[in-house]
Amino acid sequence: MPLFNGIGVVLGANLGTTMTGWIVTTIGFKMNLQALVPPLLGLGAAANLGYLKSPRLKGVGNVCLAFGLLIFGLDIMKK
């Protein structure tokens, strides 16, 4: 892996863990986010299975899938 790509991986990992911490501290313990998980996962699954044709909608679906999995994991860790 070239140095340029390695720097991107390291920065992405740092930003991801920082954002997860901020999400947990700001809204994770005050609200029950479990109700958002099924719609986000459904939209993400629709994007990955090919039901959404537009590349832009596929990207939005992938982001929804990622946030749905993140919220699901945070809820499991919270319990």
Jmol script that loads the backbone (N, CA, C; Angstrom):
load data "model"
ATOM      1  N   MET A   1       0.855  -1.162   0.000  1.00  0.00           N
ATOM      2  CA  MET A   1       0.000   0.000   0.000  1.00  0.00           C
ATOM      3  C   MET A   1       0.904   1.228   0.000  1.00  0.00           C
ATOM      4  N   PRO A   2       0.658   2.139  -0.923  1.00  0.00           N
ATOM      5  CA  PRO A   2       1.471   3.363  -0.947  1.00  0.00           C
ATOM      6  C   PRO A   2       1.220   4.233   0.289  1.00  0.00           C
ATOM      7  N   LEU A   3       2.168   5.088   0.569  1.00  0.00           N
ATOM      8  CA  LEU A   3       2.079   5.953   1.739  1.00  0.00           C
ATOM      9  C   LEU A   3       0.834   6.831   1.692  1.00  0.00           C
ATOM     10  N   PHE A   4       0.504   7.347   0.520  1.00  0.00           N
ATOM     11  CA  PHE A   4      -0.667   8.214   0.389  1.00  0.00           C
ATOM     12  C   PHE A   4      -1.941   7.487   0.811  1.00  0.00           C
ATOM     13  N   ASN A   5      -2.113   6.260   0.367  1.00  0.00           N
ATOM     14  CA  ASN A   5      -3.293   5.476   0.745  1.00  0.00           C
ATOM     15  C   ASN A   5      -3.267   5.097   2.221  1.00  0.00           C
ATOM     16  N   GLY A   6      -2.083   4.803   2.748  1.00  0.00           N
ATOM     17  CA  GLY A   6      -1.954   4.470   4.162  1.00  0.00           C
ATOM     18  C   GLY A   6      -2.355   5.626   5.063  1.00  0.00           C
ATOM     19  N   ILE A   7      -1.981   6.830   4.660  1.00  0.00           N
ATOM     20  CA  ILE A   7      -2.375   8.013   5.438  1.00  0.00           C
ATOM     21  C   ILE A   7      -3.890   8.161   5.443  1.00  0.00           C
ATOM     22  N   GLY A   8      -4.520   7.893   4.305  1.00  0.00           N
ATOM     23  CA  GLY A   8      -5.985   7.960   4.243  1.00  0.00           C
ATOM     24  C   GLY A   8      -6.653   6.934   5.142  1.00  0.00           C
ATOM     25  N   VAL A   9      -6.086   5.738   5.205  1.00  0.00           N
ATOM     26  CA  VAL A   9      -6.652   4.692   6.074  1.00  0.00           C
ATOM     27  C   VAL A   9      -6.530   5.094   7.538  1.00  0.00           C
ATOM     28  N   VAL A  10      -5.363   5.598   7.925  1.00  0.00           N
ATOM     29  CA  VAL A  10      -5.151   6.003   9.319  1.00  0.00           C
ATOM     30  C   VAL A  10      -6.062   7.166   9.692  1.00  0.00           C
ATOM     31  N   LEU A  11      -6.171   8.167   8.827  1.00  0.00           N
ATOM     32  CA  LEU A  11      -7.055   9.299   9.116  1.00  0.00           C
ATOM     33  C   LEU A  11      -8.512   8.864   9.168  1.00  0.00           C
ATOM     34  N   GLY A  12      -8.912   7.958   8.283  1.00  0.00           N
ATOM     35  CA  GLY A  12     -10.286   7.470   8.302  1.00  0.00           C
ATOM     36  C   GLY A  12     -10.611   6.708   9.577  1.00  0.00           C
ATOM     37  N   ALA A  13      -9.662   5.910  10.043  1.00  0.00           N
ATOM     38  CA  ALA A  13      -9.890   5.176  11.288  1.00  0.00           C
ATOM     39  C   ALA A  13      -9.994   6.133  12.469  1.00  0.00           C
ATOM     40  N   ASN A  14      -9.137   7.140  12.504  1.00  0.00           N
ATOM     41  CA  ASN A  14      -9.193   8.117  13.598  1.00  0.00           C
ATOM     42  C   ASN A  14     -10.492   8.919  13.567  1.00  0.00           C
ATOM     43  N   LEU A  15     -10.888   9.363  12.393  1.00  0.00           N
ATOM     44  CA  LEU A  15     -12.133  10.124  12.294  1.00  0.00           C
ATOM     45  C   LEU A  15     -13.341   9.260  12.622  1.00  0.00           C
ATOM     46  N   GLY A  16     -13.320   8.004  12.203  1.00  0.00           N
ATOM     47  CA  GLY A  16     -14.443   7.109  12.480  1.00  0.00           C
ATOM     48  C   GLY A  16     -14.629   6.860  13.966  1.00  0.00           C
ATOM     49  N   THR A  17     -13.544   6.610  14.675  1.00  0.00           N
ATOM     50  CA  THR A  17     -13.677   6.368  16.109  1.00  0.00           C
ATOM     51  C   THR A  17     -14.062   7.638  16.848  1.00  0.00           C
ATOM     52  N   THR A  18     -13.563   8.774  16.392  1.00  0.00           N
ATOM     53  CA  THR A  18     -13.923  10.041  17.036  1.00  0.00           C
ATOM     54  C   THR A  18     -15.401  10.354  16.825  1.00  0.00           C
ATOM     55  N   MET A  19     -15.891  10.169  15.600  1.00  0.00           N
ATOM     56  CA  MET A  19     -17.295  10.456  15.327  1.00  0.00           C
ATOM     57  C   MET A  19     -18.214   9.500  16.082  1.00  0.00           C
ATOM     58  N   THR A  20     -17.818   8.246  16.219  1.00  0.00           N
ATOM     59  CA  THR A  20     -18.623   7.295  16.983  1.00  0.00           C
ATOM     60  C   THR A  20     -18.743   7.737  18.429  1.00  0.00           C
ATOM     61  N   GLY A  21     -17.636   8.176  19.002  1.00  0.00           N
ATOM     62  CA  GLY A  21     -17.668   8.682  20.380  1.00  0.00           C
ATOM     63  C   GLY A  21     -18.565   9.890  20.520  1.00  0.00           C
ATOM     64  N   TRP A  22     -18.484  10.799  19.564  1.00  0.00           N
ATOM     65  CA  TRP A  22     -19.334  11.994  19.626  1.00  0.00           C
ATOM     66  C   TRP A  22     -20.806  11.636  19.473  1.00  0.00           C
ATOM     67  N   ILE A  23     -21.124  10.706  18.601  1.00  0.00           N
ATOM     68  CA  ILE A  23     -22.523  10.294  18.433  1.00  0.00           C
ATOM     69  C   ILE A  23     -23.051   9.690  19.724  1.00  0.00           C
ATOM     70  N   VAL A  24     -22.241   8.867  20.359  1.00  0.00           N
ATOM     71  CA  VAL A  24     -22.681   8.238  21.609  1.00  0.00           C
ATOM     72  C   VAL A  24     -22.896   9.283  22.688  1.00  0.00           C
ATOM     73  N   THR A  25     -21.979  10.224  22.828  1.00  0.00           N
ATOM     74  CA  THR A  25     -22.102  11.192  23.919  1.00  0.00           C
ATOM     75  C   THR A  25     -23.195  12.228  23.671  1.00  0.00           C
ATOM     76  N   THR A  26     -23.455  12.589  22.437  1.00  0.00           N
ATOM     77  CA  THR A  26     -24.448  13.640  22.197  1.00  0.00           C
ATOM     78  C   THR A  26     -25.877  13.116  22.150  1.00  0.00           C
ATOM     79  N   ILE A  27     -26.114  12.047  21.396  1.00  0.00           N
ATOM     80  CA  ILE A  27     -27.502  11.590  21.263  1.00  0.00           C
ATOM     81  C   ILE A  27     -27.699  10.135  21.631  1.00  0.00           C
ATOM     82  N   GLY A  28     -26.629   9.383  21.803  1.00  0.00           N
ATOM     83  CA  GLY A  28     -26.751   7.949  22.009  1.00  0.00           C
ATOM     84  C   GLY A  28     -27.419   7.562  23.304  1.00  0.00           C
ATOM     85  N   PHE A  29     -27.192   8.290  24.368  1.00  0.00           N
ATOM     86  CA  PHE A  29     -27.756   7.923  25.658  1.00  0.00           C
ATOM     87  C   PHE A  29     -29.030   8.685  25.976  1.00  0.00           C
ATOM     88  N   LYS A  30     -29.318   9.732  25.219  1.00  0.00           N
ATOM     89  CA  LYS A  30     -30.514  10.533  25.482  1.00  0.00           C
ATOM     90  C   LYS A  30     -31.731  10.034  24.713  1.00  0.00           C
ATOM     91  N   MET A  31     -31.490   9.429  23.565  1.00  0.00           N
ATOM     92  CA  MET A  31     -32.591   9.006  22.704  1.00  0.00           C
ATOM     93  C   MET A  31     -32.509   7.509  22.444  1.00  0.00           C
ATOM     94  N   ASN A  32     -33.634   6.924  22.150  1.00  0.00           N
ATOM     95  CA  ASN A  32     -33.659   5.537  21.726  1.00  0.00           C
ATOM     96  C   ASN A  32     -33.599   5.524  20.198  1.00  0.00           C
ATOM     97  N   LEU A  33     -32.433   5.234  19.667  1.00  0.00           N
ATOM     98  CA  LEU A  33     -32.239   5.270  18.220  1.00  0.00           C
ATOM     99  C   LEU A  33     -32.563   3.948  17.545  1.00  0.00           C
ATOM    100  N   GLN A  34     -33.002   2.983  18.315  1.00  0.00           N
ATOM    101  CA  GLN A  34     -33.276   1.656  17.759  1.00  0.00           C
ATOM    102  C   GLN A  34     -34.392   1.708  16.713  1.00  0.00           C
ATOM    103  N   ALA A  35     -35.281   2.676  16.794  1.00  0.00           N
ATOM    104  CA  ALA A  35     -36.373   2.771  15.826  1.00  0.00           C
ATOM    105  C   ALA A  35     -35.869   3.181  14.441  1.00  0.00           C
ATOM    106  N   LEU A  36     -34.691   3.781  14.356  1.00  0.00           N
ATOM    107  CA  LEU A  36     -34.142   4.186  13.065  1.00  0.00           C
ATOM    108  C   LEU A  36     -33.440   3.057  12.326  1.00  0.00           C
ATOM    109  N   VAL A  37     -33.105   1.993  13.022  1.00  0.00           N
ATOM    110  CA  VAL A  37     -32.285   0.937  12.428  1.00  0.00           C
ATOM    111  C   VAL A  37     -32.990   0.208  11.281  1.00  0.00           C
ATOM    112  N   PRO A  38     -34.235  -0.289  11.427  1.00  0.00           N
ATOM    113  CA  PRO A  38     -34.839  -1.041  10.312  1.00  0.00           C
ATOM    114  C   PRO A  38     -34.989  -0.248   9.012  1.00  0.00           C
ATOM    115  N   PRO A  39     -35.443   1.019   9.047  1.00  0.00           N
ATOM    116  CA  PRO A  39     -35.524   1.746   7.772  1.00  0.00           C
ATOM    117  C   PRO A  39     -34.153   1.993   7.134  1.00  0.00           C
ATOM    118  N   LEU A  40     -33.146   2.298   7.964  1.00  0.00           N
ATOM    119  CA  LEU A  40     -31.819   2.542   7.410  1.00  0.00           C
ATOM    120  C   LEU A  40     -31.237   1.274   6.804  1.00  0.00           C
ATOM    121  N   LEU A  41     -31.392   0.158   7.504  1.00  0.00           N
ATOM    122  CA  LEU A  41     -30.887  -1.109   6.974  1.00  0.00           C
ATOM    123  C   LEU A  41     -31.664  -1.537   5.732  1.00  0.00           C
ATOM    124  N   GLY A  42     -32.956  -1.277   5.703  1.00  0.00           N
ATOM    125  CA  GLY A  42     -33.762  -1.623   4.526  1.00  0.00           C
ATOM    126  C   GLY A  42     -33.354  -0.829   3.301  1.00  0.00           C
ATOM    127  N   LEU A  43     -33.123   0.461   3.471  1.00  0.00           N
ATOM    128  CA  LEU A  43     -32.689   1.289   2.355  1.00  0.00           C
ATOM    129  C   LEU A  43     -31.302   0.879   1.880  1.00  0.00           C
ATOM    130  N   GLY A  44     -30.436   0.575   2.834  1.00  0.00           N
ATOM    131  CA  GLY A  44     -29.096   0.129   2.463  1.00  0.00           C
ATOM    132  C   GLY A  44     -29.112  -1.213   1.751  1.00  0.00           C
ATOM    133  N   ALA A  45     -29.971  -2.123   2.205  1.00  0.00           N
ATOM    134  CA  ALA A  45     -30.082  -3.418   1.543  1.00  0.00           C
ATOM    135  C   ALA A  45     -30.648  -3.256   0.134  1.00  0.00           C
ATOM    136  N   ALA A  46     -31.620  -2.371  -0.035  1.00  0.00           N
ATOM    137  CA  ALA A  46     -32.180  -2.124  -1.363  1.00  0.00           C
ATOM    138  C   ALA A  46     -31.120  -1.570  -2.309  1.00  0.00           C
ATOM    139  N   ALA A  47     -30.253  -0.726  -1.788  1.00  0.00           N
ATOM    140  CA  ALA A  47     -29.185  -0.167  -2.619  1.00  0.00           C
ATOM    141  C   ALA A  47     -28.183  -1.236  -3.008  1.00  0.00           C
ATOM    142  N   ASN A  48     -27.835  -2.111  -2.087  1.00  0.00           N
ATOM    143  CA  ASN A  48     -26.829  -3.130  -2.375  1.00  0.00           C
ATOM    144  C   ASN A  48     -27.364  -4.288  -3.209  1.00  0.00           C
ATOM    145  N   LEU A  49     -28.652  -4.527  -3.167  1.00  0.00           N
ATOM    146  CA  LEU A  49     -29.234  -5.608  -3.960  1.00  0.00           C
ATOM    147  C   LEU A  49     -29.581  -5.174  -5.382  1.00  0.00           C
ATOM    148  N   GLY A  50     -29.430  -3.904  -5.683  1.00  0.00           N
ATOM    149  CA  GLY A  50     -29.636  -3.434  -7.039  1.00  0.00           C
ATOM    150  C   GLY A  50     -30.999  -2.864  -7.335  1.00  0.00           C
ATOM    151  N   TYR A  51     -31.817  -2.634  -6.324  1.00  0.00           N
ATOM    152  CA  TYR A  51     -33.143  -2.056  -6.567  1.00  0.00           C
ATOM    153  C   TYR A  51     -33.074  -0.571  -6.890  1.00  0.00           C
ATOM    154  N   LEU A  52     -32.023   0.088  -6.460  1.00  0.00           N
ATOM    155  CA  LEU A  52     -31.834   1.499  -6.776  1.00  0.00           C
ATOM    156  C   LEU A  52     -30.860   1.600  -7.939  1.00  0.00           C
ATOM    157  N   LYS A  53     -31.264   2.243  -9.011  1.00  0.00           N
ATOM    158  CA  LYS A  53     -30.457   2.260 -10.235  1.00  0.00           C
ATOM    159  C   LYS A  53     -29.459   3.416 -10.274  1.00  0.00           C
ATOM    160  N   SER A  54     -29.799   4.530  -9.692  1.00  0.00           N
ATOM    161  CA  SER A  54     -28.937   5.707  -9.761  1.00  0.00           C
ATOM    162  C   SER A  54     -27.691   5.515  -8.886  1.00  0.00           C
ATOM    163  N   PRO A  55     -26.519   5.855  -9.405  1.00  0.00           N
ATOM    164  CA  PRO A  55     -25.309   5.745  -8.574  1.00  0.00           C
ATOM    165  C   PRO A  55     -25.355   6.642  -7.334  1.00  0.00           C
ATOM    166  N   ARG A  56     -26.014   7.770  -7.473  1.00  0.00           N
ATOM    167  CA  ARG A  56     -26.133   8.684  -6.328  1.00  0.00           C
ATOM    168  C   ARG A  56     -27.006   8.064  -5.230  1.00  0.00           C
ATOM    169  N   LEU A  57     -28.115   7.437  -5.617  1.00  0.00           N
ATOM    170  CA  LEU A  57     -28.984   6.788  -4.643  1.00  0.00           C
ATOM    171  C   LEU A  57     -28.302   5.564  -4.024  1.00  0.00           C
ATOM    172  N   LYS A  58     -27.478   4.875  -4.813  1.00  0.00           N
ATOM    173  CA  LYS A  58     -26.726   3.755  -4.254  1.00  0.00           C
ATOM    174  C   LYS A  58     -25.767   4.234  -3.179  1.00  0.00           C
ATOM    175  N   GLY A  59     -25.137   5.389  -3.406  1.00  0.00           N
ATOM    176  CA  GLY A  59     -24.245   5.960  -2.409  1.00  0.00           C
ATOM    177  C   GLY A  59     -24.986   6.343  -1.143  1.00  0.00           C
ATOM    178  N   VAL A  60     -26.154   6.948  -1.310  1.00  0.00           N
ATOM    179  CA  VAL A  60     -26.974   7.309  -0.154  1.00  0.00           C
ATOM    180  C   VAL A  60     -27.423   6.047   0.583  1.00  0.00           C
ATOM    181  N   GLY A  61     -27.770   5.016  -0.167  1.00  0.00           N
ATOM    182  CA  GLY A  61     -28.166   3.745   0.449  1.00  0.00           C
ATOM    183  C   GLY A  61     -27.026   3.115   1.231  1.00  0.00           C
ATOM    184  N   ASN A  62     -25.818   3.196   0.706  1.00  0.00           N
ATOM    185  CA  ASN A  62     -24.664   2.647   1.415  1.00  0.00           C
ATOM    186  C   ASN A  62     -24.385   3.428   2.694  1.00  0.00           C
ATOM    187  N   VAL A  63     -24.550   4.740   2.655  1.00  0.00           N
ATOM    188  CA  VAL A  63     -24.371   5.550   3.864  1.00  0.00           C
ATOM    189  C   VAL A  63     -25.446   5.195   4.892  1.00  0.00           C
ATOM    190  N   CYS A  64     -26.674   5.012   4.445  1.00  0.00           N
ATOM    191  CA  CYS A  64     -27.750   4.612   5.358  1.00  0.00           C
ATOM    192  C   CYS A  64     -27.476   3.246   5.972  1.00  0.00           C
ATOM    193  N   LEU A  65     -26.962   2.327   5.177  1.00  0.00           N
ATOM    194  CA  LEU A  65     -26.607   1.009   5.698  1.00  0.00           C
ATOM    195  C   LEU A  65     -25.516   1.128   6.761  1.00  0.00           C
ATOM    196  N   ALA A  66     -24.526   1.952   6.493  1.00  0.00           N
ATOM    197  CA  ALA A  66     -23.436   2.132   7.457  1.00  0.00           C
ATOM    198  C   ALA A  66     -23.941   2.739   8.759  1.00  0.00           C
ATOM    199  N   PHE A  67     -24.766   3.769   8.671  1.00  0.00           N
ATOM    200  CA  PHE A  67     -25.300   4.388   9.890  1.00  0.00           C
ATOM    201  C   PHE A  67     -26.238   3.439  10.628  1.00  0.00           C
ATOM    202  N   GLY A  68     -27.019   2.651   9.892  1.00  0.00           N
ATOM    203  CA  GLY A  68     -27.890   1.681  10.535  1.00  0.00           C
ATOM    204  C   GLY A  68     -27.104   0.640  11.313  1.00  0.00           C
ATOM    205  N   LEU A  69     -26.038   0.143  10.712  1.00  0.00           N
ATOM    206  CA  LEU A  69     -25.193  -0.820  11.415  1.00  0.00           C
ATOM    207  C   LEU A  69     -24.479  -0.177  12.602  1.00  0.00           C
ATOM    208  N   LEU A  70     -24.066   1.075  12.442  1.00  0.00           N
ATOM    209  CA  LEU A  70     -23.408   1.789  13.542  1.00  0.00           C
ATOM    210  C   LEU A  70     -24.357   1.970  14.719  1.00  0.00           C
ATOM    211  N   ILE A  71     -25.573   2.410  14.446  1.00  0.00           N
ATOM    212  CA  ILE A  71     -26.550   2.617  15.516  1.00  0.00           C
ATOM    213  C   ILE A  71     -26.919   1.290  16.163  1.00  0.00           C
ATOM    214  N   PHE A  72     -27.049   0.233  15.356  1.00  0.00           N
ATOM    215  CA  PHE A  72     -27.358  -1.092  15.897  1.00  0.00           C
ATOM    216  C   PHE A  72     -26.238  -1.563  16.831  1.00  0.00           C
ATOM    217  N   GLY A  73     -25.006  -1.396  16.404  1.00  0.00           N
ATOM    218  CA  GLY A  73     -23.875  -1.791  17.240  1.00  0.00           C
ATOM    219  C   GLY A  73     -23.776  -0.971  18.511  1.00  0.00           C
ATOM    220  N   LEU A  74     -24.025   0.328  18.406  1.00  0.00           N
ATOM    221  CA  LEU A  74     -23.979   1.191  19.592  1.00  0.00           C
ATOM    222  C   LEU A  74     -25.059   0.821  20.584  1.00  0.00           C
ATOM    223  N   ASP A  75     -26.237   0.461  20.066  1.00  0.00           N
ATOM    224  CA  ASP A  75     -27.321   0.052  20.950  1.00  0.00           C
ATOM    225  C   ASP A  75     -26.984  -1.252  21.681  1.00  0.00           C
ATOM    226  N   ILE A  76     -26.358  -2.167  20.966  1.00  0.00           N
ATOM    227  CA  ILE A  76     -25.951  -3.421  21.606  1.00  0.00           C
ATOM    228  C   ILE A  76     -24.904  -3.155  22.694  1.00  0.00           C
ATOM    229  N   MET A  77     -23.943  -2.287  22.396  1.00  0.00           N
ATOM    230  CA  MET A  77     -22.919  -1.972  23.397  1.00  0.00           C
ATOM    231  C   MET A  77     -23.499  -1.218  24.592  1.00  0.00           C
ATOM    232  N   LYS A  78     -24.528  -0.410  24.336  1.00  0.00           N
ATOM    233  CA  LYS A  78     -25.144   0.351  25.416  1.00  0.00           C
ATOM    234  C   LYS A  78     -25.861  -0.574  26.395  1.00  0.00           C
ATOM    235  N   LYS A  79     -26.464  -1.655  25.883  1.00  0.00           N
ATOM    236  CA  LYS A  79     -27.186  -2.585  26.732  1.00  0.00           C
ATOM    237  C   LYS A  79     -26.190  -3.461  27.437  1.00  0.00           C
TER     238      LYS A  79
END
end "model"
wireframe off; spacefill off
backbone 0.3
color backbone group
